[in-house]
Amino acid sequence: MDKRKFAFEKTNYILLLAGVLIIIVGFILMCGPSTTMTHFEPDIFSVRRIKVAPTVCFFGFLFVIYSILHRSKGDKKDNE
């Protein structure tokens, strides 16, 4: 039976899943109490929500891009 050639391999999917999980962790870090009309919540300006969480999400998106562009060593030898 002929083996089908897919665009992604198992390692690509594992790296993609890891990148998505990193992005989800970044969004979870952004969560917290919000300000209402009667109460001001100063936690909306915390370092975790303003700097750390967007940085984690950014690295997660970079990891997803890397997982899409990643080629296994076997593919590099096949193309030569």
N, C-alpha and C positions, 0 to 999 in steps of 0.2 A: 504494500500500500504506500502511496506517495505521501511523504511528510510535508505538511503545509508549512509555509514560511510566514510567520506572523511578524508584525512590526516590532512588537515588544516581546521580551523574554520574561522568564519568571523573576529575574533580578530587577528588571525594570518595574514590575508591578510591586515588588516588595519595597523598593526605594520610593515609589510613588505613594504607597500607603503610609510609609514613615513620614514623608513630607506633609501629607494631609493631616496626620496626627499632630505634627508640630504646629501646623496652622490652627488646628482646633484648640491646642493648649494655649496658643497666643490669644485666641478669642475668649477663652475661659478666663485668662488673666485680666482681660479688659472688663469683665463683668464686675458688678458691685452695686451698691445702693445708689440711687439717683436723687437729684435735687427735686423737691416739690415746691409748690407755691408757698407753703407755710414753713418749710424747713430747708435750709441750705446745707448740703452735704459737702464738706471740704475734701472728702476722699476722691472726688472726681478729678482732682488735680494731683493725685499721688504719683510717685515715680513709677510704680508698677503699672498704672493704667496709661500714663503718658509716654513713657520711654521704653520700659521693658517689654510690654506686650506687643507694641508695633514692631519692635526689633525681632522678637521671636517669630512673628508672622512673616516678616520680610525674609528671614532666613529659611522659613518653611517654604515660601514661594520659590526662593532660589533653589532649594533642594528638589522641589517638584520639577523645575526646569531642568536641573541636572539629571533627574531620573528619566526624563523624556529623551534627552540627548545622549544618554549613556549607551555605549555599544560594548558588547562583550568582546573578549580577546579573540574568540572564534570568528566573529564577524569581520574583524580587521584582517585576519589571514585569508578569509574567503574572497575579499575584494581585491587583494593584490595579485 
